[in-house]
Amino acid sequence: MQGPAGVLEGILKLPASAIRAAALLCHPHPLYQGSMHSPVIFRAARALHRRSYATLRFNFRGVGRSAGSYDGGRGEKQDVLAALETLIRKVPNVPVTLLGYSFGSRVGFEAAGDVRVSRLIGIGVPLALGPIDFLMGIGKPLLLIQGEQDPFAPLPDVQRLIRTLGSSSRLILIPGADHYFNGKLDQLEESLATALMEAPFSGTPA
């Protein structure tokens, strides 16, 4: 697909059954081996696919076969919007969820004001690296999946965010998990797969 810095590498996967919804997945930090093949992103895509979501994983600029170079999150936000355009063109007329892991959640959420994005999923959102108060103005359902021992997201900060966002947000805490969900990937996948069966992530209105 075409991005603002050139071609973006991506993988679009359609479910075998009727498409219930679509999801765009944004990977962790490009400078720390983050890519669309990161284990958390792969497992999240698999959970989504199991629930009849079409999924698009892609590499930010400068990662894998994607053109360009790292741009500190600025250009990467534009990459998200370009990938969103591709997903909506390929899979029209279904609800769209934006899922981001770590760096991908911050950059993805910054692009989530797009009216075509109906729901957000954040995994390992790095709250310690800066506030994401702008979510208050987006007003879209948000699911957070966080590790209990994630040093980039202290539990009090996560709980404060959930309280601030109110009933439109939900937290799933993975006991004993770190930022990378080492040894907890199965639990992460199953937790997400279960949450996707419940409104507002089931593909039907809440």
TILUM-747362 format. One line per 10 residues: number of its first residue (from 1); for each residue x, y, z of N, C-alpha, C, O, CB. Coordinates in steps of 0.001 Angstrom, whole numbers. Glycine has a CB too. Layout:
REM TILUM-747362
NUM) X/Y/Z/X/Y/Z/X/Y/Z/X/Y/Z/X/Y/Z ~ ...
***
This chain:
REM TILUM-747362
1) 850/-1191/0/0/0/0/889/1246/0/2053/1198/400/-964/3/1234 ~ 321/2349/-453/1084/3574/-581/955/4412/686/-151/4674/1159/621/4371/-1805 ~ 2099/4830/1232/2121/5720/2379/2754/7032/1989/3246/7162/868/2871/5087/3554 ~ 2758/8012/2876/3310/9327/2541/4808/9318/2298/5323/10218/1634/3002/10291/3633 ~ 5524/8321/2819/6967/8227/2601/7324/7156/1579/8502/6865/1371/7674/7938/3911 ~ 6320/6570/942/6543/5498/-14/5695/4291/335/4727/4388/1090/8020/5115/-58 ~ 6071/3160/-223/5294/1936/-24/5394/1457/1417/6477/1432/2000/5770/837/-978 ~ 4245/1073/1987/4185/463/3317/3894/-1023/3170/2953/-1424/2485/3105/1150/4204 ~ 4710/-1820/3818/4515/-3266/3813/3395/-3634/4782/3335/-3108/5894/5828/-4002/4189 ~ 2511/-4532/4364/1429/-4927/5244/887/-6304/4908/1174/-6860/3848/324/-3916/5181
11) 99/-6845/5826/-548/-8137/5637/-2030/-7971/5953/-2398/-7693/7094/104/-9244/6538 ~ -2868/-8139/4952/-4317/-8122/5134/-4803/-9560/5177/-4534/-10343/4265/-5030/-7319/3994 ~ -5522/-9907/6241/-6031/-11264/6376/-7536/-11207/6590/-8030/-10501/7470/-5332/-12010/7543 ~ -8250/-11961/5773/-9703/-12016/5865/-10136/-13306/6542/-9522/-14352/6334/-10343/-11900/4472 ~ -11187/-13243/7350/-11663/-14473/8008/-12347/-15390/7008/-12803/-14952/5952/-12633/-14135/9158 ~ -12412/-16664/7354/-13068/-17633/6478/-14572/-17417/6452/-15223/-17685/5442/-12753/-19057/6924 ~ -15122/-16937/7553/-16557/-16683/7644/-16859/-15243/7242/-15961/-14502/6841/-17072/-16964/9073 ~ -18115/-14856/7349/-18512/-13491/7015/-17771/-12493/7903/-17604/-12726/9100/-20038/-13316/7166 ~ -17332/-11392/7318/-16585/-10372/8056/-17534/-9612/8975/-18518/-9028/8524/-15867/-9396/7083 ~ -17226/-9628/10259/-18052/-8934/11237/-17537/-7516/11505/-18323/-6611/11785/-18101/-9728/12537
21) -16247/-7330/11421/-15623/-6035/11681/-14213/-6082/11095/-13764/-7113/10595/-15596/-5701/13227 ~ -13525/-4939/11169/-12154/-4858/10670/-11278/-4200/11727/-11758/-3422/12551/-12090/-4069/9331 ~ -9997/-4519/11693/-9069/-3948/12676/-7744/-3614/12010/-7211/-4381/11208/-8846/-4923/13855 ~ -7233/-2443/12368/-5900/-2007/11958/-4977/-2142/13161/-5285/-1626/14235/-5916/-531/11413 ~ -3844/-2832/12994/-2931/-3100/14099/-1628/-2333/13915/-1000/-2401/12859/-2650/-4603/14215 ~ -1228/-1597/14960/-44/-749/14921/1021/-1307/15867/749/-1529/17047/-402/711/15299 ~ 2206/-1529/15361/3243/-2271/16081/4073/-1393/17021/3971/-167/16979/4158/-2947/15093 ~ 4897/-2022/17872/5722/-1265/18836/6876/-524/18169/7002/-510/16944/6278/-2204/19896 ~ 7707/87/18995/8682/1084/18558/9632/558/17481/10281/-470/17672/9481/1564/19741 ~ 9714/1267/16346/10587/832/15251/12061/757/15618/12798/-41/15038/10427/1753/14093
31) 12510/1575/16573/13935/1585/16923/14308/487/17914/15479/345/18268/14313/2931/17501 ~ 13332/-287/18363/13577/-1369/19324/13009/-2686/18811/12363/-3437/19541/12962/-1027/20695 ~ 13270/-2941/17529/12879/-4181/16869/11369/-4358/16729/10905/-5472/16483/13441/-5339/17621 ~ 10603/-3300/16877/9167/-3401/16687/8810/-3565/15219/9381/-2900/14354/8475/-2180/17256 ~ 7866/-4452/14943/7394/-4663/13580/6027/-5323/13632/5533/-5670/14705/8396/-5525/12764 ~ 5424/-5493/12467/4119/-6158/12405/4210/-7632/12780/3188/-8291/12968/3526/-6020/11011 ~ 5434/-8152/12888/5626/-9544/13291/5898/-9683/14791/6145/-10791/15265/6770/-10156/12505 ~ 5858/-8589/15538/6062/-8665/16981/5073/-9650/17587/3906/-9665/17194/5911/-7271/17635 ~ 5519/-10481/18545/4641/-11530/19080/3292/-11022/19594/2269/-11670/19374/5344/-12243/20191 ~ 3278/-9885/20266/2006/-9363/20791/1074/-8996/19643/-118/-9298/19698/2249/-8129/21697
41) 1597/-8350/18608/768/-7973/17460/265/-9223/16743/-900/-9286/16351/1563/-7072/16480 ~ 1132/-10213/16568/720/-11455/15912/-403/-12131/16687/-1389/-12570/16094/1913/-12412/15770 ~ -262/-12218/18014/-1284/-12864/18828/-2588/-12070/18829/-3674/-12649/18804/-782/-13043/20254 ~ -2476/-10745/18859/-3673/-9918/18819/-4412/-10104/17498/-5638/-10210/17476/-3313/-8444/19026 ~ -3665/-10143/16403/-4285/-10363/15092/-4979/-11718/15047/-6055/-11855/14466/-3233/-10269/13970 ~ -4361/-12708/15659/-4971/-14046/15657/-6269/-14060/16454/-7239/-14698/16046/-3994/-15083/16231 ~ -6294/-13360/17590/-7521/-13274/18382/-8624/-12584/17588/-9768/-13036/17580/-7264/-12520/19700 ~ -8275/-11496/16925/-9248/-10771/16111/-9778/-11640/14974/-10980/-11673/14712/-8622/-9497/15547 ~ -8878/-12331/14314/-9265/-13174/13191/-10194/-14292/13653/-11131/-14652/12941/-8024/-13760/12507 ~ -9945/-14837/14823/-10815/-15882/15373/-12242/-15386/15568/-13188/-16173/15533/-10261/-16385/16700
51) -12392/-14098/15770/-13717/-13499/15995/-14258/-12836/14733/-15063/-11908/14812/-13649/-12473/17128 ~ -13821/-13307/13583/-14342/-12873/12278/-14033/-11421/11946/-14802/-10764/11244/-15824/-13075/12235 ~ -12915/-10921/12447/-12408/-9618/12044/-11470/-9776/10849/-10659/-10702/10807/-11682/-8925/13221 ~ -11582/-8881/9891/-10513/-8714/8914/-9411/-7898/9584/-9697/-6913/10266/-11031/-8016/7594 ~ -8167/-8295/9398/-7067/-7611/10078/-6033/-7116/9083/-5704/-7794/8109/-6409/-8538/11098 ~ -5530/-5923/9348/-4420/-5380/8568/-3292/-5019/9520/-3405/-4085/10313/-4865/-4139/7734 ~ -2200/-5773/9430/-959/-5423/10116/-56/-4736/9104/-63/-5098/7927/-261/-6688/10740 ~ 715/-3759/9538/1609/-3089/8599/2865/-2645/9334/2879/-2518/10559/907/-1878/7929 ~ 3909/-2415/8566/5167/-1895/9103/5229/-391/8909/4986/117/7814/6378/-2574/8430 ~ 5559/319/9987/5793/1754/9874/6966/2013/8934/7757/1116/8642/6061/2379/11264
61) 7060/3234/8475/8156/3649/7591/9518/3239/8158/9800/3411/9344/8117/5169/7374 ~ 10346/2694/7275/11693/2296/7667/11798/936/8315/12894/506/8672/12242/3291/8583 ~ 10673/246/8477/10671/-1080/9102/10400/-2125/8029/9508/-1954/7199/9606/-1169/10245 ~ 11184/-3222/8048/10980/-4271/7054/11145/-3724/5648/12172/-3134/5314/9597/-4900/7213 ~ 10125/-3927/4832/10169/-3461/3445/9442/-2141/3243/9224/-1722/2106/9575/-4502/2534 ~ 9069/-1487/4321/8412/-182/4197/9446/907/3902/10521/938/4502/7624/158/5488 ~ 9106/1790/2978/10014/2876/2589/10106/3933/3686/9276/3984/4593/9546/3522/1274 ~ 11128/4772/3583/11277/5883/4506/12137/5546/5694/12830/4529/5711/9946/6338/4974 ~ 12085/6422/6705/12871/6228/7920/12085/6753/9114/11135/7522/8963/14250/6939/7813 ~ 12491/6330/10288/11804/6692/11529/11661/8205/11645/12597/8947/11348/12560/6137/12746
71) 10474/8664/12085/10189/10097/12121/9669/10555/13479/8939/11542/13565/9184/10450/11050 ~ 10042/9842/14537/9701/10291/15880/8229/10296/16213/7810/10970/17154/10221/11630/16077 ~ 7429/9553/15454/5995/9481/15701/5172/10395/14823/3972/10179/14653/5721/9799/17113 ~ 5808/11426/14254/5055/12376/13422/4646/11738/12098/3462/11683/11766/5892/13644/13159 ~ 5622/11263/11356/5309/10603/10094/4570/9298/10302/3761/8893/9467/6571/10353/9313 ~ 4849/8638/11420/4184/7367/11700/2679/7553/11871/1899/6671/11513/4776/6725/12953 ~ 2273/8694/12414/833/8985/12488/220/9036/11096/-895/8559/10884/586/10316/13221 ~ 942/9609/10159/458/9646/8781/435/8250/8158/-422/7948/7328/1330/10578/7941 ~ 1381/7405/8564/1370/6017/8103/92/5308/8560/-507/4541/7807/2615/5265/8624 ~ -316/5577/9808/-1553/4978/10334/-2741/5386/9470/-3571/4550/9114/-1789/5405/11809
81) -2819/6657/9140/-3952/7140/8340/-3938/6528/6938/-4992/6220/6382/-3923/8677/8243 ~ -2746/6354/6369/-2648/5736/5050/-3089/4275/5103/-3797/3800/4215/-1211/5840/4514 ~ -2665/3567/6150/-3068/2166/6303/-4565/2064/6553/-5216/1134/6076/-2292/1499/7453 ~ -5110/3013/7297/-6557/3037/7536/-7313/3191/6224/-8317/2514/6006/-6930/4178/8500 ~ -6848/4063/5360/-7472/4244/4048/-7497/2925/3279/-8504/2566/2669/-6724/5321/3236 ~ -6379/2215/3316/-6293/938/2609/-7273/-72/3186/-7978/-751/2439/-4869/384/2674 ~ -7321/-176/4506/-8216/-1138/5147/-9669/-847/4796/-10421/-1766/4471/-8027/-1117/6666 ~ -10070/406/4857/-11462/757/4581/-11807/527/3113/-12931/146/2788/-11729/2214/4960 ~ -10859/755/2247/-11091/501/823/-11221/-999/548/-12055/-1419/-254/-9950/1097/-21 ~ -10400/-1791/1211/-10424/-3240/986/-11590/-3918/1708/-12133/-4913/1230/-9109/-3859/1444
91) -11964/-3368/2860/-13028/-3990/3673/-14026/-2889/4045/-13998/-2389/5170/-12437/-4697/4977 ~ -14894/-2514/3129/-15813/-1408/3404/-17041/-1839/4208/-17370/-3022/4299/-16260/-783/2103 ~ -17699/-842/4785/-19028/-1018/5376/-19071/-1948/6586/-20075/-2622/6817/-19957/-1536/4340 ~ -17991/-1987/7352/-17995/-2704/8628/-17357/-1802/9684/-16580/-912/9338/-17230/-4077/8518 ~ -17671/-2014/10969/-17027/-1209/12020/-15517/-1421/12022/-15037/-2530/11785/-17610/-1561/13404 ~ -14778/-358/12290/-13310/-412/12277/-12769/-165/13685/-13107/822/14338/-12726/633/11280 ~ -11932/-1080/14127/-11229/-951/15406/-9759/-658/15135/-9150/-1274/14260/-11386/-2244/16269 ~ -9192/276/15881/-7761/547/15800/-7099/-34/17038/-7446/329/18162/-7474/2077/15674 ~ -6143/-940/16832/-5417/-1577/17926/-3952/-1198/17843/-3331/-1294/16785/-5586/-3114/17888 ~ -3408/-768/18964/-1992/-448/19008/-1334/-1074/20220/-1940/-1196/21284/-1786/1056/19017
101) -80/-1468/20040/711/-2025/21134/1890/-1095/21396/2658/-779/20487/1201/-3475/20802 ~ 2028/-657/22660/3133/195/23091/3206/1463/22233/2225/2204/22168/4467/-578/23018 ~ 4326/1730/21581/4451/2885/20685/3290/2944/19696/2780/4023/19392/5783/2832/19924 ~ 2879/1788/19201/1776/1737/18238/465/2236/18809/-376/2750/18072/1594/336/17742 ~ 278/2091/20120/-954/2593/20725/-929/4120/20794/-1932/4768/20497/-1149/1995/22135 ~ 193/4692/21179/268/6155/21263/87/6798/19890/-712/7721/19736/1611/6588/21872 ~ 818/6318/18907/719/6882/17561/-654/6589/16959/-1265/7453/16329/1834/6317/16654 ~ -1124/5377/17159/-2430/5011/16622/-3553/5827/17231/-4442/6293/16519/-2691/3548/16849 ~ -3518/6005/18550/-4561/6771/19213/-4560/8230/18754/-5612/8868/18712/-4384/6697/20723 ~ -3391/8754/18413/-3332/10133/17928/-4043/10281/16583/-4499/11368/16227/-1875/10589/17804
111) -4131/9171/15841/-4829/9195/14554/-6278/8743/14675/-7006/8716/13682/-4105/8317/13554 ~ -6698/8389/15880/-8000/7753/16060/-9166/8722/16078/-10318/8311/16218/-8000/6977/17320 ~ -8869/10027/15933/-9961/10973/15812/-10692/10851/14489/-11765/11429/14318/-9448/12367/15980 ~ -10122/10105/13548/-10775/9854/12266/-12157/9262/12510/-12297/8289/13252/-9921/8908/11383 ~ -13172/9844/11890/-14554/9444/12163/-14837/7998/11754/-15821/7409/12199/-15513/10373/11441 ~ -13987/7432/10918/-14229/6059/10460/-13748/5015/11460/-14047/3830/11314/-13548/5831/9129 ~ -13012/5446/12462/-12592/4533/13537/-13646/4579/14627/-13949/5644/15166/-11174/4916/14107 ~ -14208/3412/14950/-15305/3392/15924/-14872/2937/17309/-15527/3269/18297/-16406/2495/15432 ~ -13760/2169/17402/-13357/1618/18690/-11846/1526/18759/-11170/1443/17733/-13993/237/18921 ~ -11316/1541/19987/-9872/1513/20209/-9499/375/21149/-10212/80/22109/-9385/2856/20779
121) -8371/-256/20855/-7786/-1252/21758/-6324/-879/21954/-5576/-732/20987/-7935/-2722/21188 ~ -5924/-729/23204/-4537/-457/23522/-3949/-1594/24336/-4543/-2037/25318/-4406/861/24275 ~ -2786/-2061/23927/-2081/-3120/24643/-740/-2560/25098/26/-2035/24291/-1891/-4397/23746 ~ -462/-2673/26384/802/-2151/26902/982/-675/26608/2058/-249/26190/1956/-2924/26323 ~ -71/113/26825/13/1548/26549/1045/2174/27500/891/2067/28717/-1393/2237/26711 ~ 2083/2817/26977/3196/3305/27815/2884/4650/28473/3425/5680/28072/4467/3434/26975 ~ 2035/4639/29456/1586/5875/30094/2726/6629/30760/2655/7850/30898/516/5571/31114 ~ 3776/5930/31176/4901/6591/31839/5669/7509/30898/6441/8354/31351/5842/5555/32420 ~ 5468/7353/29596/6206/8147/28619/5482/9427/28243/5977/10201/27425/6463/7331/27382 ~ 4314/9657/28832/3595/10894/28546/2099/10698/28613/1613/9589/28394/3979/11424/27188
131) 1353/11758/28911/-100/11650/29052/-789/11409/27715/-270/11772/26659/-657/12908/29693 ~ -1945/10804/27777/-2774/10639/26584/-4166/11201/26880/-5194/10590/26588/-2855/9130/26153 ~ -4146/12386/27469/-5395/13042/27844/-6274/13358/26641/-7483/13544/26778/-5101/14311/28603 ~ -5658/13418/25454/-6438/13721/24254/-7539/12685/24002/-8479/12946/23252/-5516/13797/23043 ~ -7420/11505/24635/-8467/10492/24482/-9806/10989/24999/-10856/10539/24542/-8077/9212/25209 ~ -9776/11911/25945/-11019/12450/26483/-11858/13090/25382/-13087/13029/25422/-10725/13470/27584 ~ -11206/13699/24409/-11940/14376/23357/-12372/13477/22219/-13122/13906/21342/-11123/15467/22819 ~ -11906/12220/22219/-12248/11315/21125/-13602/10660/21358/-14399/10517/20431/-11171/10245/20960 ~ -13858/10261/22611/-15165/9742/22966/-15542/8428/22315/-16703/8218/21966/-16173/10731/22632 ~ -14572/7540/22148/-14843/6233/21541/-14563/5124/22547/-13699/5281/23410/-13990/6029/20265
141) -15274/4016/22451/-15011/2902/23368/-13542/2491/23322/-12946/2383/22250/-15906/1701/23023 ~ -12973/2264/24499/-11560/1916/24618/-11394/702/25507/-11903/654/26627/-10751/3095/25171 ~ -10673/-278/24990/-10284/-1450/25771/-8778/-1395/25980/-8017/-1301/25017/-10710/-2783/25061 ~ -8350/-1455/27232/-6927/-1513/27561/-6587/-2893/28092/-7287/-3427/28952/-6550/-425/28594 ~ -5516/-3465/27580/-4976/-4720/28108/-3557/-4414/28569/-2681/-4111/27759/-5006/-5890/27023 ~ -3344/-4496/29860/-2067/-4075/30440/-1478/-5192/31304/-2211/-5968/31918/-2249/-2788/31277 ~ -164/-5261/31341/515/-6176/32236/585/-5601/33636/848/-4411/33811/1911/-6490/31722 ~ 354/-6427/34620/359/-5969/36013/1727/-5432/36423/1817/-4566/37293/-51/-7108/36947 ~ 2794/-5941/35800/4151/-5533/36158/4838/-4766/35022/6048/-4884/34825/4980/-6758/36533 ~ 4066/-3995/34293/4597/-3213/33182/5239/-1935/33722/4528/-1071/34237/3479/-2878/32156
151) 6570/-1791/33618/7221/-591/34158/6886/675/33388/7091/1777/33897/8709/-780/34165 ~ 6376/540/32177/6007/1709/31378/4561/2144/31610/4104/3132/31034/6219/1414/29907 ~ 3855/1415/32442/2456/1753/32727/2143/1377/34172/1488/363/34418/1483/1022/31738 ~ 2603/2182/35131/2304/1890/36535/799/1750/36749/5/2528/36220/2870/2993/37448 ~ 430/751/37527/-982/451/37716/-1797/1650/38184/-2901/1848/37676/-1129/-662/38700 ~ -1311/2466/39129/-2120/3633/39529/-2429/4572/38362/-3513/5152/38298/-1400/4411/40619 ~ -1474/4721/37441/-1702/5586/36279/-2766/4987/35360/-3618/5699/34829/-387/5804/35500 ~ -2703/3678/35183/-3693/3003/34341/-5084/3136/34945/-6043/3458/34243/-3332/1515/34161 ~ -5193/2892/36236/-6487/2984/36896/-7027/4408/36868/-8233/4615/36732/-6380/2496/38331 ~ -6142/5385/36995/-6566/6786/36936/-7122/7117/35551/-8128/7816/35434/-5388/7727/37279
161) -6469/6618/34512/-6950/6856/33156/-8338/6257/32961/-9219/6898/32387/-5972/6271/32131 ~ -8533/5035/33434/-9827/4372/33282/-10917/5159/34017/-12021/5332/33501/-9758/2919/33814 ~ -10600/5628/35209/-11587/6425/35955/-11912/7720/35217/-13066/8148/35187/-11067/6744/37371 ~ -10901/8340/34625/-11099/9599/33918/-11970/9415/32686/-12830/10245/32392/-9761/10197/33523 ~ -11740/8319/31966/-12495/8081/30737/-13910/7593/31010/-14805/7772/30184/-11771/7077/29873 ~ -14110/6979/32165/-15458/6590/32571/-15963/5331/31891/-15181/4447/31542/-16403/7703/32294 ~ -17264/5256/31705/-17918/4013/31289/-17579/3587/29871/-17860/2451/29491/-19397/4161/31411 ~ -16980/4472/29078/-16613/4102/27713/-15330/3286/27657/-14940/2821/26586/-16462/5341/26867 ~ -14669/3105/28799/-13398/2391/28819/-13477/1138/29689/-14312/1023/30586/-12286/3308/29322 ~ -12578/209/29386/-12512/-1045/30147/-11055/-1479/30248/-10284/-1322/29301/-13381/-2164/29478
171) -10688/-2021/31392/-9327/-2496/31629/-9317/-3995/31856/-10088/-4526/32656/-8704/-1776/32827 ~ -8428/-4669/31137/-8112/-6073/31409/-6667/-6112/31882/-5756/-5740/31142/-8333/-6992/30132 ~ -6461/-6557/33098/-5129/-6618/33689/-4644/-8071/33653/-5336/-8977/34119/-5136/-6062/35154 ~ -3456/-8278/33098/-2878/-9616/33012/-1921/-9793/34191/-853/-9181/34201/-2139/-9834/31640 ~ -2275/-10617/35189/-1440/-10779/36384/-34/-11267/36028/138/-12189/35232/-2099/-11759/37358 ~ 957/-10629/36635/2342/-11052/36470/2976/-10707/35144/4145/-11024/34928/2426/-12488/36659 ~ 2241/-10066/34243/2780/-9784/32912/3619/-8516/32913/3303/-7545/33602/1649/-9659/31893 ~ 4697/-8539/32130/5515/-7349/31932/5070/-6631/30656/4024/-6949/30090/7022/-7721/31858 ~ 5857/-5678/30216/5479/-4893/29038/5422/-5747/27775/4675/-5440/26846/6459/-3747/28837 ~ 6211/-6818/27743/6300/-7653/26547/5420/-8891/26643/5365/-9683/25702/7735/-8066/26307
181) 4734/-9069/27762/3852/-10210/28010/4616/-11530/27873/4082/-12533/27399/2657/-10185/27039 ~ 5876/-11499/28300/6682/-12723/28279/6016/-13803/29129/5687/-13572/30293/8120/-12443/28789 ~ 5823/-14968/28548/5187/-16072/29241/3691/-15909/29427/3048/-16761/30038/5820/-16251/30558 ~ 3125/-14822/28906/1701/-14529/29096/972/-14308/27776/-147/-13794/27773/1537/-13306/29976 ~ 1572/-14679/26674/960/-14420/25377/-332/-15204/25180/-1282/-14700/24581/1932/-14755/24272 ~ -369/-16437/25685/-1606/-17216/25579/-2742/-16525/26320/-3864/-16445/25820/-1401/-18638/26132 ~ -2444/-16027/27514/-3463/-15343/28313/-3894/-14043/27645/-5073/-13689/27658/-2938/-15061/29730 ~ -2941/-13343/27068/-3262/-12125/26337/-4223/-12421/25193/-5245/-11751/25045/-1988/-11470/25804 ~ -3896/-13416/24394/-4741/-13749/23244/-6144/-14161/23670/-7131/-13723/23079/-4104/-14865/22430 ~ -6230/-14998/24691/-7545/-15468/25128/-8363/-14337/25746/-9577/-14277/25556/-7392/-16612/26133
191) -7710/-13446/26481/-8420/-12315/27085/-8997/-11408/26004/-10133/-10946/26113/-7480/-11514/28006 ~ -8218/-11160/24975/-8701/-10320/23885/-9819/-11026/23119/-10835/-10409/22797/-7547/-9956/22934 ~ -9641/-12298/22832/-10676/-13034/22103/-12002/-13021/22856/-13065/-12896/22248/-10229/-14478/21859 ~ -11937/-13150/24175/-13166/-13112/24983/-13800/-11738/24943/-15014/-11620/24782/-12874/-13506/26433 ~ -12991/-10693/25088/-13517/-9326/25090/-14170/-8976/23763/-15114/-8187/23725/-12404/-8331/25396 ~ -13679/-9553/22681/-14227/-9244/21367/-15634/-9806/21157/-16319/-9421/20209/-13309/-9774/20302 ~ -16058/-10693/22015/-17406/-11256/21923/-18428/-10392/22648/-19628/-10663/22590/-17428/-12668/22492 ~ -17955/-9353/23333/-18834/-8513/24128/-18955/-7134/23505/-17988/-6629/22935/-18324/-8407/25564 ~ -20119/-6520/23603/-20293/-5151/23120/-19398/-4229/23914/-19211/-4451/25110/-21768/-4700/23224 ~ -18831/-3192/23295/-19045/-2745/21918/-18044/-3288/20918/-17919/-2731/19827/-19012/-1268/21869
201) -17317/-4364/21247/-16303/-4885/20340/-16773/-6116/19564/-15992/-6726/18835/-15057/-5223/21114 ~ -18029/-6477/19718/-18552/-7672/19071/-18891/-7445/17607/-19229/-8386/16889/-19770/-8156/19800 ~ -18801/-6191/17166/-19186/-5880/15790/-20627/-5425/15685/-21115/-5128/14595/-18971/-7082/14905 ~ -21305/-5370/16816/-22676/-4876/16849/-22728/-3690/17800/-21861/-3568/18666/-23677/-5997/17286 ~ -23713/-2816/17668/-23785/-1653/18540/-23916/-2034/19997/-24515/-3057/20327/-24937/-781/18142 ~ -23356/-1211/20872/-23457/-1458/22310/-24886/-1298/22782/-25167/-1469/23968/-22541/-516/23088
***
